[in-house]
Each structure stands twice: as structure tokens, then as C-alpha cells.
Amino acid sequence: MSRFEGSYLGANDRISPLAIMECKICWTPYDPAEGDDTRQILPGTPFLDLPEDWSCPGCDAPKHQFMVREDPGSAALREQQALEERTRLLVADFQDVWHSKMRDVPLVNQALNVEAVGFRMHDGRPLGVLIAPWFMNLVMLPAQDEDWSALVPGAKENISFPSGDYEFLHNRRELVGGYKACSLFSPMGDFSSQLQAQDVARAVMLALFDEENREETDRASDIRAAREQELAAAEAAANAETDGSAASPAEPVVAPSRRMIITGGLSRDTSGAREAEGAA
């Protein structure tokens, strides 16, 4: 019968923690929101977390005789699985670069390894931080229905986030195809461990979507503009002096870049993303 085409049969990767299962023998449901009083299974326990010897409270059928009745989390699960596969290919691409080209380069940090951190969907596209022994980049991958194979390596594009606008460079790799990268750190000598790099990467993903960071850099730009006006006025006054003496130059006020803000001021503002092939 078509009713049983979705039988569970142990396919753990096909159901989410929210899945409501149903015994295909007696049609008794298991709802994770309710649990199972007969076996003292607490509410909130997903079907996948039930003991292996758990059986249907209606007919004692084993777990593998259950099928999916409905799964409110299935769409989110499929999206997460697709995201994990895309980031797996990204990591595999740069692991290949690491082993084939970068391992013996003097500036690499041997304490680090290639890892994708904090990836999430943003406007339908995977977005997260890629850590490597020679760089840390914010990376955006195309949506499922987008083809970025024609991206020209080195082309620049500004992309907007709640915290501001950031410059991304276009590039392509064999496995992941076209992608866009915003340089955060390069080289990586200031990181003492992979754990520290992971913490910074997660902090970047939080700061990227914090609107207060946009306000902070905007305020810094206002300060710089006001200071430039003061310096110009001082210079004009000095030039008007009859003895011709010049005013002492004041230290310029430099507004922090968006990138410095989201990295907690740890990264220096360099132009371009030093990534992929270890370019300077």
C-alpha cells in the first residue's frame, strides 16, 4: 500500500528530531513532543534517541517497523544536509591546496588546519568563515539555482550585511565551483590554536549581522571628517600668520574599516583577499 512507502527502516538521515512516527503494524504513533509514558520516555525525546530495545506501545513492534507520518522539520533537515555537503566540498578543495601547494610555505601557521565554521543560509546562499593555515576568509557560495561558474577570479563586488558593506573577491575552485571571499586575516601567525581561530570565526559571524557595528563605523567616519575640517582650518590660520610659521602637523584620525569592526579590531585593513592560492 502506498501508505507505507515512507517506512523508517533505519534510515536515520531521512528524518528530523521533530518527526512524528507511526507503527506500520498497528498505526500507533510516536510523537516526540509527548514521549512515551509506558517506557518512561520524557516529552521532547526524538525518535532517533529512543533506546534500541524500545518497541511499539500498542503491539510491541520494533523501531524499524515505524514509518514517518509527518515531519515538520524535514525541510530544515534537507537544507542543513545540503549546506553540510557544500561546505564539505569547500573544505576538500582547500585541503588539496594545503597539501599540494602551501604546506611548506614559510608564512603558514602549522598549528591550524582547513575548517569551515559557522556556515548558515543567507538569502538562500551558504555563508560562513573558512579557516586555513594561511588565511581566514568570509565565504559565500551560490544558491542551489545559481550558476557562478562564469565568475572572473579577482573581480571585486561589494555585498551588504546589517553591519555594513564588504568587499568580496570572485574566485573558482574545482570542487566547489564559483564562490566569493572577503579577507579577514592573512597571514595567520597571530593565532596560537585552531580553537582560537574557531572562536574568532564564530564572533565574526555574530558581528556581521549586528546593526550596531554599522553605527560604530559610521560614527568613526563622522569623527574623521570633523577632524579633517579642524586640520584644514588650522592650516589656513597658520598660512595667514605674518611670520610665515607653519602649524605642527596633528596625528590623523583613521576610521576603522568594517572588517576591523567585525574582527574585533584584530585584523589590519589590507586591500584584497589573500586566499586560495596563497597570493600576497
C-alpha positions in Angstrom: 0.0 0.0 0.0 1.2 3.5 -0.8 0.6 4.5 2.8 3.8 2.6 3.8 6.2 3.8 1.1 7.9 6.1 3.6 8.7 3.3 6.1 11.5 4.3 8.5 13.6 1.1 8.1 16.5 2.6 10.0 17.2 5.5 7.6 18.3 7.9 10.3 19.4 10.6 7.9 15.9 10.9 6.4 14.0 12.2 9.5 14.4 15.2 11.7 14.2 15.3 15.5 10.6 16.6 15.1 9.4 13.6 13.1 6.1 12.0 14.2 6.5 8.3 13.6 3.8 5.6 13.2 3.9 1.9 13.6 3.2 0.2 10.3 1.7 -2.8 12.1 -0.9 -1.2 14.4 -0.7 2.5 13.4 0.2 3.6 16.9 2.0 7.0 16.6 5.1 8.2 18.4 5.2 11.9 18.9 8.5 13.3 20.3 6.5 16.2 21.9 4.6 13.7 24.0 7.2 10.9 24.6 6.1 7.5 25.8 4.7 7.1 29.3 4.7 3.3 29.1 8.5 3.3 28.8 9.1 6.5 30.8 10.3 8.3 27.7 10.3 12.0 28.5 8.5 14.5 26.3 10.9 16.1 23.8 12.8 12.9 23.0 13.3 12.4 19.3 12.5 9.1 17.8 16.2 8.6 16.9 17.1 8.9 20.6 14.8 6.2 21.8 16.6 3.1 23.2 17.4 0.4 20.7 15.2 -2.0 22.6 12.2 0.4 22.5 9.1 -1.1 20.9 5.7 0.0 19.9 3.5 0.5 23.0 0.5 -0.8 21.0 1.8 -4.1 19.5 5.5 -4.4 20.6 6.7 -4.0 17.0 10.4 -3.0 16.9 11.6 0.5 16.0 12.4 -0.5 12.4 8.8 -1.2 11.8 7.9 2.5 12.2 7.3 4.9 9.3 7.1 8.7 9.0 3.6 10.0 9.5 4.7 13.7 9.3 7.9 15.6 9.8 7.7 19.3 10.4 11.5 19.6 10.4 12.2 17.7 7.2 12.6 20.9 5.0 15.1 22.3 7.5 16.9 19.0 7.7 17.3 18.8 3.9 18.6 22.4 3.9 21.1 21.5 6.6 22.3 18.4 4.8 22.7 20.4 1.6 24.7 23.0 3.5 26.9 20.4 5.0 27.7 18.9 1.6 28.5 22.2 0.1 30.9 23.1 2.9 32.4 19.7 2.8 33.4 20.3 -0.9 34.8 23.7 0.0 37.0 22.3 2.7 38.1 19.4 0.4 39.1 22.0 -2.2 41.3 23.9 0.2 42.7 20.9 1.8 44.0 20.0 -1.6 45.6 23.4 -1.9 47.2 23.0 1.6 48.7 19.6 0.8 49.8 20.4 -2.8 51.0 24.0 -2.6 51.0 25.6 0.8 52.3 23.1 3.4 56.0 24.1 3.0 55.4 27.9 2.6 57.2 29.7 5.5 54.4 32.0 6.4 51.8 29.3 7.1 50.7 28.5 10.6 51.3 24.8 11.2 49.0 24.9 14.3 46.0 25.4 12.1 44.0 23.2 9.7 41.4 23.8 7.0 37.9 24.1 8.5 34.5 25.6 7.7 33.0 27.4 10.7 29.6 29.0 11.3 28.1 28.4 7.9 24.4 29.3 7.6 22.0 30.2 4.8 21.8 33.9 4.0 19.4 35.0 1.3 19.4 31.4 0.1 23.2 31.2 -0.2 25.6 29.4 2.1 27.7 31.9 4.1 30.4 31.3 6.7 34.0 31.5 7.6 36.8 29.3 6.1 39.9 28.8 8.2 43.2 27.7 6.7 46.8 27.8 7.9 47.4 30.8 5.7 44.2 32.8 5.8 40.7 33.3 7.3 38.0 34.4 4.9 34.3 35.1 4.9 33.0 32.9 2.1 29.7 33.0 0.2 28.6 30.1 -2.1 25.9 30.2 -4.7 22.3 29.2 -4.1 21.1 25.9 -5.4 19.6 27.5 -8.5 22.6 29.8 -9.2 25.5 29.2 -11.6 28.7 31.0 -10.6 31.0 29.1 -12.9 31.5 32.2 -15.0 32.9 34.3 -12.1 36.1 36.0 -13.1 38.8 35.4 -10.5 39.9 38.6 -8.9 36.8 40.6 -9.8 35.5 42.7 -6.9 32.0 43.0 -5.6 30.5 44.9 -2.5 28.0 42.9 -0.6 25.7 44.4 2.0 25.0 43.0 5.5 23.4 44.5 8.6 26.8 45.6 9.9 27.8 47.3 6.6 29.1 46.7 3.1 32.1 44.4 2.5 34.3 43.8 -0.5 34.4 40.3 -1.8 36.7 38.8 -4.5 35.3 36.3 -7.0 37.1 33.0 -7.5 36.6 29.4 -8.6 37.7 26.1 -7.4 37.5 22.6 -8.9 35.0 21.0 -6.5 33.0 23.9 -5.1 32.9 25.9 -8.3 32.4 29.7 -8.2 32.5 31.4 -4.8 33.0 34.9 -3.3 35.5 35.6 -0.5 36.1 38.5 1.9 39.6 38.5 3.5 39.6 38.7 7.3 43.1 37.6 8.3 46.2 36.8 6.3 48.7 35.5 7.3 47.6 33.6 10.4 50.6 33.9 12.6 48.8 35.6 15.4 46.6 32.5 16.1 48.0 30.1 18.7 45.5 27.3 18.1 42.6 26.0 16.0 40.3 26.7 18.9 41.2 30.3 19.0 40.6 30.7 15.3 37.2 29.0 15.6 36.2 31.4 18.4 37.2 34.4 16.2 35.3 32.9 13.2 32.1 32.5 15.3 32.4 36.0 16.7 32.8 37.3 13.1 29.5 35.6 12.1 27.7 37.2 15.0 29.2 40.7 14.4 28.4 40.6 10.7 24.7 40.7 11.4 24.9 43.2 14.2 23.5 46.6 13.1 25.3 48.4 15.9 28.6 47.7 14.1 27.4 49.8 11.1 26.6 52.6 13.5 30.1 52.3 15.1 31.9 52.7 11.8 29.6 55.5 10.7 30.4 57.4 13.9 34.1 56.9 13.3 33.7 58.3 9.8 32.0 61.3 11.2 34.8 61.8 13.7 37.4 61.6 10.9 35.5 64.1 8.8 35.2 66.6 11.7 38.9 66.2 12.4 39.9 66.8 8.8 37.9 70.0 8.9 39.7 71.1 12.1 43.1 70.4 10.5 42.2 72.3 7.4 41.1 75.3 9.5 44.3 75.2 11.5 46.4 75.1 8.3 44.5 78.1 6.9 45.2 80.0 10.1 48.8 79.1 10.0 49.2 80.3 6.5 47.7 83.6 7.4 50.3 84.3 10.1 52.6 87.2 9.1 55.8 85.5 10.3 55.1 82.5 7.9 55.5 79.9 10.6 53.7 76.6 10.0 51.4 74.8 12.4 52.7 71.5 13.7 51.0 68.6 11.9 48.5 66.7 14.0 48.1 62.9 14.0 45.4 61.9 11.5 42.3 60.1 12.8 41.8 56.9 10.9 38.3 55.4 10.9 38.3 51.6 11.4 37.1 49.6 8.4 34.0 47.4 8.5 36.3 44.4 8.5 38.2 45.6 11.5 34.9 46.1 13.4 33.6 42.5 12.8 37.0 41.0 13.7 37.1 42.9 17.0 39.9 45.2 15.7 42.3 42.3 15.4 42.8 42.3 11.7 44.7 45.0 9.9 43.0 46.7 6.9 44.7 45.3 3.9 43.3 45.5 0.4 42.2 42.3 -1.3 41.5 38.8 -0.1 44.8 36.9 0.3 43.3 33.4 -0.1 43.0 30.4 -2.3 46.4 30.2 -3.9 48.4 31.9 -1.1 48.7 35.1 -3.1 50.4 38.1 -1.4 
